[in-house]
C-alpha cells in the first residue's frame, strides 16, 4: 500500500468513528506524549522526584503554548 493510500484509508477510518472514539484516541496520544516528555525530563534531571518532573512538564507545555 502506498503512503497516499494508507493516509486515505486512515482518514476514512477516522470518519467512520464516533466523536467519542476520536476523542479517546486524542487523549491517549496526549498522555503518551506527556509520558515520553516525562521520560526525557527524568533523563535530564535524574535527581527530580515525580512532583518536580510534573512541574517541569507543565513548564514545557506552557512554553509550547506561547510559541
C-alpha positions as protocol buffer text, in pm:
chain_id: "A"
residue {
  index: 1
  type: UNK
  ca { x: 0 y: 0 z: 0 }
}
residue {
  index: 2
  type: UNK
  ca { x: 136 y: 342 z: -92 }
}
residue {
  index: 3
  type: UNK
  ca { x: 168 y: 616 z: 171 }
}
residue {
  index: 4
  type: UNK
  ca { x: -109 y: 809 z: -1 }
}
residue {
  index: 5
  type: UNK
  ca { x: -343 y: 509 z: 3 }
}
residue {
  index: 6
  type: UNK
  ca { x: -262 y: 441 z: 367 }
}
residue {
  index: 7
  type: UNK
  ca { x: -339 y: 801 z: 459 }
}
residue {
  index: 8
  type: UNK
  ca { x: -667 y: 789 z: 268 }
}
residue {
  index: 9
  type: UNK
  ca { x: -763 y: 465 z: 446 }
}
residue {
  index: 10
  type: UNK
  ca { x: -674 y: 615 z: 784 }
}
residue {
  index: 11
  type: UNK
  ca { x: -881 y: 926 z: 715 }
}
residue {
  index: 12
  type: UNK
  ca { x: -1174 y: 713 z: 607 }
}
residue {
  index: 13
  type: UNK
  ca { x: -1147 y: 508 z: 926 }
}
residue {
  index: 14
  type: UNK
  ca { x: -1146 y: 826 z: 1136 }
}
residue {
  index: 15
  type: UNK
  ca { x: -1459 y: 945 z: 955 }
}
residue {
  index: 16
  type: UNK
  ca { x: -1633 y: 620 z: 1047 }
}
residue {
  index: 17
  type: UNK
  ca { x: -1555 y: 665 z: 1418 }
}
residue {
  index: 18
  type: UNK
  ca { x: -1782 y: 831 z: 1665 }
}
residue {
  index: 19
  type: UNK
  ca { x: -1679 y: 1160 z: 1823 }
}
residue {
  index: 20
  type: UNK
  ca { x: -1614 y: 973 z: 2146 }
}
residue {
  index: 21
  type: UNK
  ca { x: -1376 y: 731 z: 1973 }
}
residue {
  index: 22
  type: UNK
  ca { x: -1181 y: 1018 z: 1817 }
}
residue {
  index: 23
  type: UNK
  ca { x: -1160 y: 1199 z: 2150 }
}
residue {
  index: 24
  type: UNK
  ca { x: -1032 y: 883 z: 2321 }
}
residue {
  index: 25
  type: UNK
  ca { x: -759 y: 850 z: 2057 }
}
residue {
  index: 26
  type: UNK
  ca { x: -660 y: 1213 z: 2110 }
}
residue {
  index: 27
  type: UNK
  ca { x: -648 y: 1169 z: 2488 }
}
residue {
  index: 28
  type: UNK
  ca { x: -434 y: 855 z: 2459 }
}
residue {
  index: 29
  type: UNK
  ca { x: -195 y: 1031 z: 2221 }
}
residue {
  index: 30
  type: UNK
  ca { x: -172 y: 1327 z: 2460 }
}
residue {
  index: 31
  type: UNK
  ca { x: -98 y: 1103 z: 2757 }
}
residue {
  index: 32
  type: UNK
  ca { x: 161 y: 908 z: 2556 }
}
residue {
  index: 33
  type: UNK
  ca { x: 338 y: 1228 z: 2452 }
}
residue {
  index: 34
  type: UNK
  ca { x: 336 y: 1355 z: 2811 }
}
residue {
  index: 35
  type: UNK
  ca { x: 485 y: 1027 z: 2933 }
}
residue {
  index: 36
  type: UNK
  ca { x: 758 y: 1049 z: 2669 }
}
residue {
  index: 37
  type: UNK
  ca { x: 832 y: 1406 z: 2781 }
}
residue {
  index: 38
  type: UNK
  ca { x: 846 y: 1288 z: 3144 }
}
residue {
  index: 39
  type: UNK
  ca { x: 1098 y: 1022 z: 3044 }
}
residue {
  index: 40
  type: UNK
  ca { x: 1315 y: 1287 z: 2879 }
}
residue {
  index: 41
  type: UNK
  ca { x: 1289 y: 1511 z: 3185 }
}
residue {
  index: 42
  type: UNK
  ca { x: 1392 y: 1221 z: 3410 }
}
residue {
  index: 43
  type: UNK
  ca { x: 1699 y: 1160 z: 3192 }
}
residue {
  index: 44
  type: UNK
  ca { x: 1791 y: 1528 z: 3209 }
}
residue {
  index: 45
  type: UNK
  ca { x: 1714 y: 1556 z: 3583 }
}
residue {
  index: 46
  type: UNK
  ca { x: 1775 y: 1214 z: 3742 }
}
residue {
  index: 47
  type: UNK
  ca { x: 1751 y: 1365 z: 4090 }
}
residue {
  index: 48
  type: UNK
  ca { x: 1398 y: 1501 z: 4031 }
}
residue {
  index: 49
  type: UNK
  ca { x: 1108 y: 1340 z: 4213 }
}
residue {
  index: 50
  type: UNK
  ca { x: 766 y: 1291 z: 4050 }
}
residue {
  index: 51
  type: UNK
  ca { x: 639 y: 1632 z: 4164 }
}
residue {
  index: 52
  type: UNK
  ca { x: 941 y: 1807 z: 4012 }
}
residue {
  index: 53
  type: UNK
  ca { x: 910 y: 1610 z: 3688 }
}
residue {
  index: 54
  type: UNK
  ca { x: 546 y: 1713 z: 3659 }
}
residue {
  index: 55
  type: UNK
  ca { x: 633 y: 2076 z: 3736 }
}
residue {
  index: 56
  type: UNK
  ca { x: 896 y: 2076 z: 3461 }
}
residue {
  index: 57
  type: UNK
  ca { x: 648 y: 1914 z: 3223 }
}
residue {
  index: 58
  type: UNK
  ca { x: 392 y: 2187 z: 3297 }
}
residue {
  index: 59
  type: UNK
  ca { x: 660 y: 2449 z: 3228 }
}
residue {
  index: 60
  type: UNK
  ca { x: 736 y: 2288 z: 2893 }
}
residue {
  index: 61
  type: UNK
  ca { x: 369 y: 2272 z: 2800 }
}
residue {
  index: 62
  type: UNK
  ca { x: 321 y: 2637 z: 2894 }
}
residue {
  index: 63
  type: UNK
  ca { x: 623 y: 2735 z: 2690 }
}
residue {
  index: 64
  type: UNK
  ca { x: 496 y: 2536 z: 2391 }
}
residue {
  index: 65
  type: UNK
  ca { x: 162 y: 2721 z: 2407 }
}
residue {
  index: 66
  type: UNK
  ca { x: 335 y: 3060 z: 2396 }
}
residue {
  index: 67
  type: UNK
  ca { x: 548 y: 2985 z: 2090 }
}
